[in-house]
Amino acid sequence: MDAATIWTGILQIATVVLILALLYRPLGDGIARVFTSDKDWRVERGVYRLVGVDPHSQQTWQAYARGVLVFSLMGVLFVYALQRLQAVLPYSLGLPAVPEGLAFNTAASFVANTNWQSYSPEVTMGYTVQLAGLAVQNFVSAAVGIAVAVALVRGFARRGSATIGNFWVDLTRGLTRLLLPLALIAAVALITAGVVQNFAGFTDVQTVAGGTQSIPGGPVASQEAIKELGTNGGGFFNANSAHPFENPTPWSNVLEILLILAIPVALPRAFGRMVGDDRQGYAILAVMGSIAIVSIIAVTWLEALGLGTAPQLAGGAMEGKETRFGIFGSTLFAGATTLTSTGAVNSMHDSYTALGGMIPMINMMLGEIAPGGVGSGLYGMLVLAVIAVFVGGLLVGRTPEYVGKKIGPTQIKLASLYILVTPTLVLAGTALSFGIPAIRADVESTSIWNPGVHGLSEVLYAFTSAANNNGSAFAGLTANTPWLNTALGVAMLLGRFIPIVLVLALAGSLAAQESVPSNAGTLPTHRPQFVGLLAVVAVVVTALTYFPVLTLGPLAEGLV
């Protein structure tokens, strides 16, 4: 790799870091104001009257959780029904109804903010399903994640309270004051960059060779904006952000990376503002940033190293990567999309080197906490902070407290259950796929294109992506089968909503406590020592859980 390419890549990374640093305070402060203001906008009051909600009422964590679950269940049923009725809907482009299994998988996927796609979107989903179903869920599923994170922050901020806020108010404000305005600005910027936005359907064109080709159009920029901003990831086209209609230029690539990271990076600032201690936000951001930098450097180095004759002759492992982005633009995007819960791709992770492809997988196994998805990254990191405080207290003999709240048996039980959910789903789903003879025969004969250890990696990546609500894939796996549609759909729903219920229960238990004043025995949680401890806890929990299965898949393949 020549020096010009290296410096261009470094400039891309520096640009992203600089802009995120400039956005951190104003965007984080704005988010804090959105969820602490006592004033409602006129349009919001109209929404509350429409759904019969008193915006001034507060909810217990149980009522808040019921709101999340009922709203999400209605979303699953609505998106499923739209797909099954597609043939009779306007703007269906003549496409048939989506089959039952695939419709369930897709409905679960978009409602769970996973956006896993076991289909080619441009030849499966008409405009009505795309806009009224999938794009709407891109907004509301992201708003649900932010609402849950805000509820947990309130748990730390409130004193002796039986309530953690109002889900319907948080959901509405997240949409009207944050996601919709930012998505509108982002869509205009993407159109300026050359992203397609039309209702042209399929256009037949004459090729240079004298043949004909059907070119799909559609309202792409509007969906692309919220796809990245809400860390959703579901592409309008099968090639996702590698498609030139979704991501045409290197600068649009940088813009999309910024959209992916903007809200998750700003949320720690909102956390610090809402608990009254900005230092806590900087500490959380430092952990997120440290893990992200190590991950992106590792995957870039492994792909640029490109072990093997063909990669060396090509100047790097360029298989599955767009030449307009190169290795740096591809690995930076891959890091951003798997360190968050986005799942969008501008290169094919299945074509990465064995060890290079392992890094995105590990990013998801970490729980996507650096900086994580909109809302889910912050509440995932705060759960780990609770565990780190407890571990730190045991190590040095200090009282386990975090931002003025005592960490007792109830909090540790809830945090422990939280970190066990996704590994259980990932490992159980992978084990069942290979352990039950009939299922294994079906998976190996219909789904896995690459047998051996890489085939294991493909299935492991799929369940890791589903249970962690990411949505990216090792594309060598054909997932549109009865078993994988069902198993992955269940993993997405359980991986999304069981942790949410546990987080809300944790919020309720914290909100009920009075403030514990700091003293000489309190473990400081804003200093570099705690930042290091939290980073180690995050990595060690993952290493102990997943290392055995990684040795059977990508590690075995990469070290052969």
N, C-alpha and C positions, 0 to 999 in steps of 0.2 A: 504494500500500500504506500503510495507516494506521499510526500510531505504536504502537498496542496490538499489532498483528500483528508488527511488527518486534521489539518488546521480548519478546514471547512466544517468537519464534524464537531471539533471543539467549539467553534463559533456557534453552531446550532445549540449545543448544550448550554453554553454561556448565555445565549439569548433567552432560552427558556427559564433558566435560573434567575436572571436579572428581572424579567417581566413578572415572574411569580413573586419575587421579593418586593417589587413595587406594588403588587396587588394585595399583599398579605394584610396590611393594616386597614386600608380603606374597605376592602371587601369583607374582611372579618368583622370590622366594626359595624358595617352595614347589616351583616347577617345577625349580629347580636341585637341591633336595634329592631330588626324585623320581628324578632320573637320576644322582645321585652316591652314593646310599645303597648300602651293601653288604648290606642285609637284604632278604629277600624275604617278602612276605605269604604266608599259608597258601594262599589261593586262587591266587596266582601260582605257587606250587610245584606245585599241582595241574595248572595249565595246562602247565607245563614237562614234567611227567611224561607228560601226555596227548600232547603233540606230540614227545616224545623229545628235549628240548633240555637241555643242561647250562648252567644260568644263570651259572655261574662261568667258562665258556669265553669267550674273546675272539675276534673275527673280524678278518681283514684287510679292507681296503676291497672287494676283489673278492668275498669271501664275503658281506659285508654287502649288496653290490649284488645278488648272486644271490638272497639271501633276499628282498629287496624285489621283485625281478622275478618270482620264482616265486610268491610270495604274491599279488601283484597279478594275475598270469595266472590263477591259480585263482579269484580273485574275478571276473574277466571271464567265465570259463566258467560259474561258478555263477549269476551274475545273468542271463546269457543263457539258460541252461537254465530257470531259474524262469519267465522271461517266456514262453518257448516252450511250457511245460507249464501255463500259467496256467489253462486251461480245465478241467483235471482236479484242480486244487489246491483245498483247502478255503478258504472265505472269499474266493472269487474274485469274488463278487457277480454271477455269471452273465456275466462279461466273457470274451471270446474270447482265444486266444493272441495275443501281440504279434507282428506280422510280422517277418520275418528282419532286414531292414535297420534297422528301428527298434529291434529288440531289441539288435543289435550296437551301435548308436549310444548307446543308453541304458546298456548294460553298460560300454562304454568311458568314458562320461561320469561315472558314479558312482564307478567304481574310480579314475579319474584326478582325483577331487575337483573335477570341473568342474560336474556336475549340470545340464548343458544338457538341456533338455526340448523335443523336437520333437513333443510330444503334449499332450493335455489329461489330466492325471493322474487326475482324479476319474472319468473315463469310459474310462480305458485300463488302469489298474493296480488289481487287487484288493488286499485287505488283506494277504494272504500275501506277495505280491511287494513291497508297500510296506514291510512290517516285516522279513521275513526277507532281502530283497534290498537294497532301497534304503536303509532306515534303518541296517542293519548296515554298509553301505559308508560311510554318513555318519560312523560312528564310526571304522572301521578306516582309511579313506583319510586322515582327519585325523591319526590316530595315526602313519601312515607319514610324513606330512610333518613332524611333530614329531620323529620318530626321526631322520630325515635331517638336520634342523637340529642336533640334539644331537650327531650323529656329526661334523658339521663343526666344531662348537664344541670337541669333544674333540680334533680335529686341531690346533687352535690351542693347546689346554691341555696336551697330552701332549708328552713330550720323548723322542726317540729310540725311539719305539714303532712296532711293525709292525702294531698293531691299533687300531681306532677304536670298540670296543664290541661289543655283541651285538644284532643286529637284533631277535631274538625277545624278548629281555628289554626292550628299549626300547619295542617295540610293545605288549607286555603291560602294562608300567607306565604307558604313556601312556593306555591304556584304563582300567585298574583304579583308578589313583590320581588321574587328572586328568579325563578326558572323562566317564566314567560318573557320578562323584559330582556334578560341576558340571551335567551335563545333567539329572540327577534334580531338583536344586534349581531349575534354570531351568524345567523342565516344570511343577513345582508352581506357580511364580510365574506362568507363562503361563495355567494353568488358572484361577488367581485373577483374572487380568485378563480372563477370558472366552473364552479360546481353547478350541475344542471338543476333547473327548477321549471318544470312545465307539466302539462297533462297531454303530452303528444302520443302516448301509447307506444306502439311499435312502428318504426319507420323502416321501410325497405330501401336500401341504398345499393348502388352499383359499386363493386369493389374494383381496385386497380387491376386485378387479374381477370376482370370481365364477369365475375359471378355476382350473386346478390347476397346481401346480409341483412338480417332484421336487427335494428338497433333499438333497444328499449330506452324510453325516457321516463319522466315522472317527477313528482315533487321531492327531489332528492335533498336539496340544500336545507329545507326546513326540517327534514327528519335527521339529516346529518348533524345539524346544530345541537339538537337535544340528545341525540345518540351519544355525542361526546360529552356535552355539558353535564348530563345526568348520569354519567358513567354507565350507560346502558350497553351500547356496542353492537346492536343488531343492524346490519347493513341493508341498504335498499337493494344492493346487488350482491350476487354470490361471492364476488371477490372482495367485498367489504371495502375498506379504505385503501386497498391496492388498486381499485378500479379508478380510472382517470375521471369518470363522471362524479365520483365521490371525493377524490383527493388528487387533483390534477398536477400540482406543482410542489417543489420543495418548500415554498413559503406557506402554502396551504397545509402542508404536513406539520410544520411548526405550529401553525395556528390551531390545528386540531389537537396537538399534544397539549397546548396551553389550555384549551377548553376542557380537556380531560382532567387536568390537575388543578384548575383554578379554585373550585369550591372546596375540594378535599384539603388543599393546602391552607385555605383561609379559615376553615372551621376551628383549628386549634386556637386561633386568635379570638374567635367568638366564644370559645370555651373559657379562655382567660378573662375576657371581659365580663362574662355572665357570672363567674364565681368570684370576681373582684380581685384577681391576681394575674396580671399579664404574664408574669414569669412562668406560671404553670403552662400557659399556651406555648411559650417559647421552648419549654422543656419537651413537651409532646412533639412539637415541630422538629426539634433537634433529633429525636429518636427516628421519626419518620424519614427525615432527610438523610441521616447516616445510613440507614438500611437501603434507601433508594439509590444512593450514590454507589455503594458497594455492589448492588445488584446490576446496575446499568454498566458500570466499568467491567464487571465480570463477563456479562453476556457479549459486550462489544469486543473485549479482548479475545474471547473464545471464538467468535465468528471471524474476526480479523485474522486470527492465527491460522484458521482454516487448514487444520491438519489433513494431509492427503495430497496426492499429485494434482488432481484436477483443481481443487481450491487454490493451491499454490500457483498454478499457471494462470488462474483467473484473477489473481491478486486478492483472493479472499473467498469465503464461502458464499457465492452469489446465487446459488440455486434457491428459487422461491422468493427472491428479492427483486424489487423494481429498480432498474438502473437509475431512474430519476431521483431515487432516495438514497441509494447506496447502502453500505453496511451501517454507518453511523445513524442515518435517518431511520433505518429499519429497526435497529436494536434499541434506539431511544424510544421509538413508538412502542415496541414490544415490551420494554420495561414499564412505560407509563400505563399501558393497557392492562398489564397483569399485576402491577403493584397497586392498581386500583381495581375496581370490579367492572371495568369497562368491557373487555373482551373484544373490542374492535381490533383489526389487524391490518397492517399495510404490507405485510410479508407473511409467508406461510411458515408457521412455527414448526410444522412437521418436517420442513426441509432444512432446519437449522442443524448444525453439528450435534452429535449426541449430548455432549456436555453443555453446549450452548442452549439447546432446547430444554435442558433440565432447569435452567435458571428461571424462565417464565413459570414453569411448574412449581418451583420452590416459592416464587413470589406469591402464588395462589395459596400454597400450603401454609404460608405464614399467616394467612387469614386476610390478606390484602389490607395491610394496615399502614403502608408506607407510600402514599398517604391514605390509601384505601378508597372505597367508593364514597359517593356523597352521603354523609351520615354514617354509613356502616364502618368506614375507616376510623372515624373518631370514636364511635362507641366500642369498636373492637379494641382500639388502643387503650381506652380508659379501663376496659375490663382487665387487660393485661397489666395496667398500672396498679389496679387493686391487688392483683396477685404479686406483683413486684414489691409493693409496700409490705405485704404480709411476709414475703420471703426475706426482705431486708430487715424487718423487725426481728425475725428469728435469728438472722445472722449476727446482728449487733446488739440484740437485747433491748430494742427500743419499741415504743408503742406503735402498733400498726394503724396509722391514721393517714388519710389523704384529703387534702383541701378542707380540713376541719371536720371530717367525718371518720368515726372509728370503724375500722374494718374488723368485723367479728365473724363468728361461724356462719351466720346467714349469708353474708356477703361473699365469703370464700366459697361456700357451697354453690351459690348461683354462678360465680365466676368460673369455677371448675367445670360445672356442667356446660357452660357456654363453650369452653375451649375443647370439650370432648365431642360436641355434636358433629362438626364437619369431618374430623378424622374418622369417626364411626361410620358416617355415610360413605365417605370415599373408600375406605378399606373394605367395608362390607359390600358395597356395590361392585368393586373390582373383584373381590373374592368370589362372590356369587356368579359373576360373569364367566369365571374360569373353573369354579368349583363344582357347579351342577352340570353333569355330563350333557344333558340335552341343550342347555343354554350355551355351554362352551362350544358345542358342535355348531350351533347356529351362529354364534358370534364369529367363530374362526372361519366359517364358510361364507358368510354373507357380509360381514362388517370389516374385518381386518384385511387391508391390502398388503401389509408388510408383516409376514409371520416372524416368529422368534421374539427376541427381547424387545424389539421396537414395537411389535404388536402389543405387548404388555404395556409399554409406555403409552401407546395411543389410548388404550382403555383406561389406564390410570389417569391420564391427562383429562379424559372426558369426564370422569366422576369427580376429579378435583375441581374442574371448571364448573360443573353443575352444582356441587354441594357448596362451593364458595361463591356462587352467583356471579361467575365471571362471564362465561359464554364463548370464550375462544376455544379453538380445537386443534388437535393434530389432524390435519385434513385427510390423512390416509385412512381414517375410520369412517365407514358408512353407518351413520347413526339412525337412519330412518328405517328401523326395524321394530317389530312389536315389543321385543324385550327392552331395547335401549330407549325407545320413545317413552315407555312406561317407567322404567327404572330411573332414567335421568330426570323425567318430569317429577317423580316423587322426591328424588334427591334435591331438586331445586326448591320445591315447596318446603320441605322439612328444613333444608339448609338455610332458608330465609326466615321462616316464621318461628321455629323453635328458639333460635338465638334472640329474636326480637322480643318474645315473651319473657325470656330470662333477663334481658336487659331492662325491660320495663319493671319486672319484679325487683331487680336490683335498685332501680331508680326509686321505687316506692319505699324500699327499706331504708335508703339513704335519706330521702326527704323527711321521713318520720323522726329522724334523729335531731337533737339539738347540736349546736356547734361545739366542738371540742377545742378549747384554747390551746395554742401551741405552748410548749414548755421545753425544758432541756432534754426531755426524753423523746421528743417528737422527731421522726425521721424527716429531714428536709427533702422535698420532692421537686425542687427547682434547680438543684445544683448538678454539675457534671457527673458526680458520682451516681446519682439516681438515674440520669439519662443513660449512663453505661449499663447500670443494673437492668433497667427496663429493656434495653436493646438485647442484652444477653438472655433475659427471660423469654423474650419473643422468639429468639432463634433456638434456644435450647428446647423449648416446648415442641417446636416443629421438628428439630433434629431427632429427638427421642421417639417421636411418634412415627415419622415417615421414613427414617433412614433405612430400615430393613427393606421396604418395598422399593426404594430408590436404587438399592444395590442390585435388585433383580431386573430393573429396567434400564434407565438412562446411564447409570454408573457402570453397569455391566457392559452395555453397548459402547460406551466411550472409552473404557479402559482395556478393551480387547486388543 
